[in-house]
Amino acid sequence: MGRLVEVADTRLYIEERGELSAFPLLVFHGGPGLDHTMFGDRLDPLTEEGRYRLVLVDDCACGRSDRMPWRETWMLRRMAQDVSDLAASLGVSGRYATLGHSYGAFVVLQHALDYPGELRGTIVSAGIAAARWLEEVDRQPTAFEPAELREQVTLSWTRETEIQTEDEAAALLADRTPLQFQEPRGAAFREHPRRIAGLDRYRPDAIRHSAVRDCGGVDVEDRLAGVSHPVLVLLGRYDRACAIGASLDMARRLPDAELVVFENSVHTVFADEQDRYLAAVRQFLDRISG
């Protein structure tokens, strides 16, 4: 069961799993416009033996969080502030870690830079540190295989600025899902929709907003040398949404980075190689939480 937590001028919806006394990992989803259910139950094994507490978060105005209107001033800096405000509301400031996947990775990177000293570590999963890497994403659908899905995937990007309803957002994201898996018709791809069926809530205005503003203004790569705490960088070797070069460059710029490349994964690494993904996250948390 989840709940709404007060942060600044809104409320964020969170779902907590594991012992409340365990070391907390605040988890941020992709999108924007998606919600915490994109992970399904795939991260739950981290809570075994009472070792870690998962706090799955719906971003500002996403999912089940309060439906505040999008503002012209909405940017990643605001989302990063929400991370710190949430940690304070939960009473975990100074003793937590963050994990952000895809767009969530942009959020936790911004937070790592804007709020140094507030957390033990950051996990960047399938992320980039500057909008310039998005140019590679634009080229990916034109070469997507299998060819019979190429038009479907390509058109999903062009529809981002036009969708108006939650059903349209769900259809767009369903059409794009094959791009995010190593095997577009494989077991992990077929299983993923079943694991989140009926749970997800999409926010079409968030998707439109991001589409015309370079994902909220991600541009922190020149500041990465200022991150003082450990960072775990996770990426799929064949990621079509966040270029592998972006993660390699990010790891080189960070002073204390650990890089893990998943050789049989595309974008949804936590599903393509769940066991190895969990092992990497668990090992990192073991190191920073003591």
N, C-alpha and C positions, 0 to 999 in steps of 0.2 A: 504494500500500500504506500502511496506517495502523499506528499503534503506541499503546501505553498509556504515559502519562506520570505520574509520581508528583506528587501535589499534596496536601499536608496528610495526611488520613487515608484517602485513596482514590486511584484512578488514573483519569484522563480519557483517552478514546480521541481521537486526532487523526489527521487525514489532511492531509498537506502537499503542496502543488502549487507548482511554480516553483523558482527557484534559492534555495538556502539562504542565500546572501549578500544576497539582495534584501530590501527593506524589508518587514517582516512585517505582515500584516493578519489578526488573530484574528477568526474568524467564528463567530457563535452563532445557532443555529437557533430556530425557533418551538416552541410547545408550551405547557407542558413535556410530555414524553412522546414527542416526535418525535426526530429525530436529524439529523446534518449532511447526509444524503443528500437532504433536501428541496430543496437548491439544485441537485442534479444536477451538470451541468458548466457551468451558466450563468455562473458567476463566473470560470471558467478563463481567458477572454481577458485578465484583469488581469495574468496572469503572462507575457504575451508580451513579448519583447525583454528578458527578465530584469529587468523593472522592479519587480514586486511578488511576494511570497511569500504564498500563501494557507495559513492554518492553520485547517482546518475542524474544529470541536470538537463532540463529543457531551457535553452537560451532565452534571453529576453524576447518576449512576444512570440515565442515559438511553442509548439506543443500545447501543454496544459498550463504554461505560465500565463500571467495576466495578459489580456489582449490590448496592451497599450498601442497607440498608433505609432507607425514608423515616422521618424522625424528626419529632417534634412541633416541634422547634426549627428545622426546615428553612425558610429564608426567602431572599429575594433577597440579603440581606447575605452569606449563605454563598456563594451563587453568584458574587457580586462578588469575594469573597476568592479563589475558585477562579481567576478571570481573572488576578489578580496573581500567585498561586502558579504558574500555568501559564507566565506570561511569565518568571518567575524561573527555572523549570526549563528553559525553552528558551534562556535566556541573552539575552533581548531586552528586559529591563526598561529603560524610559526611551527606547526607540526603536521603538515599534510603535503601531499604531492598532487599533481594534476596530470591527466591524460586527455589529449585532444586528438580526434581523428578527422582528417581532411579539413573542413572549415574550422572544426574545433581545435585543430593544431595551430591555426592562425591565432585563435583566441589565447591559447595557453602560452604561445611564444610572446605575444604582446604583453601578457600578464607577467611573464618572467622578467621582461625588461622594465616594465613600469613599476613593479612592486618587488624590488630585490629584497632579500632577507625575510620574506614572509612565508616561504615554503622550503621544503627539503629538496625537491626535485621536480623536473618537468619531463613528461613523455610526449614526444611529437610523433604521431602516427600518420604516415602518408600526408605530409604537409609541405608547404613551401614558405619562404621568408620574404618573397618579393613578387609583385604582380607580373614582372617580366617573364617569369617561368610559365605563365598561363598561355603564352604564345604557342608553346609546345602542345598544350591541350587542344587548341583549335585545329591542329594538324592531325591529331590522332583518329578522329572518326572517319576521315577520308580513306584510311588504310585498314580499317577494322575488318577482321575476319571472325566469323564467316561472312561472305559477301552479301548473303541474303538478308542479314540483319543490319547492314551498313546504313541504308537509308533511314531506317527506324531510329538508330542511334544518332545519326547526324541531325535529323530534324528535331530531336529532343532538345538540342542546344539552342536552336533558333526559336523555339517556342517559349523559352524562359521569360522573355520580356512581355509576353502576351497573356499568360495564364491568369485567370480571375477566380476560379473556384478551387476548393480542396480536391474535388474529384479530378479536375484538370491537372492539378499538381501531382496527384497520385499516378495518373496515367503517364505523365511526362517522365516521372522517376522510374516507373516500371519499364518504359521503353529504353531508358538509359542503363538499367541494371546490368545487362550483358557486358557492357564496357568495363565493369568493375570486377569481373571474375576472370581467373585464368582460363577456365573452361566455360564458355557462355551457355553450354547446355549440360554442364557437369553436375555432380552431386551437390556440391556446395551452393551452386547457383539455384538449383531446384529446391533445396532445403531452406534457403534464406527467407523467401516470402512466407513460407509456412510458419517460421519461427516468430515472425512479427505480425502475422495476419490479425487484423482487428484491433491492433494496439496503437498503431501510429496515427499521428495527427499532423497534417501538413499545413504550412502557412504560405499561400501563394504570393502575398505581398512581400514577404521576406525574400522569396526566390527572385521576384522581379527587381527588388531593390538591389540585391547583390549583383544581378546580371549586368546592370548598367553602371556599377560603381566599383569594378575590379575587386569584387568580393569584400567590400567594406574598406578597401584601402590598405591591403597588406603590403608593407614595405619596411621591414626591420632588419634586412640582412647586414646593413652597414653598422648596426648596433649590437650584433650578436656577441662580439668580443666582450661586451659588458655584462653578460650573464655569469654570475659568480657561482651558482649551484650546479650540480650534475644534471645533464640532459641525456635522455635516451632517445635516439632517432631510429624509428622503425620504418621500413619501406619495402614494397614489393618490387622485385627486379623488373617486372614488366608493367608497372603502373602506367595507365593511360590517362589518368586524371591529374596526378601530381608527378611531374617529371623526375626520374631518378637522379638526374644531375642536380636538381634543387636540393635533395636530401644530402647528397655527397658534399655539395658546396656548403650547406648549413653545418654539417659535422666538422668540416675543416675550420670554419670561422668560430665555432664555439670553443671556449677554453677547456671545458670538462665534458666532452661528449663521448658517448658510446654509440656506435653505429651497428645496427643489425639489419642485414639484407635477407629477405625471404625469397629464395630462389624459385619457388613455385607459386608465386602470388602476383596479383595485379594490384588493384586499389583496396579491395576489402580483405586486407591481410588477416584480420582477426577471424575471418571465416574460412579463407583458403587454407591457412595453416594455423588453426586454432591452438593446437597443443604447443607448438614452438613459440607462438606469439605469447601465450600465457607464461611459458617458461622464461622468456626474456623479460617480461614485465615483472614477474615474481622475483627474479634474480636482482633486478634493479632496485625494487622496493626493499628487498632484504638488506641491500647495501646501504640505503639512505635512511632507513627508518629506525635503526638501532640507537 
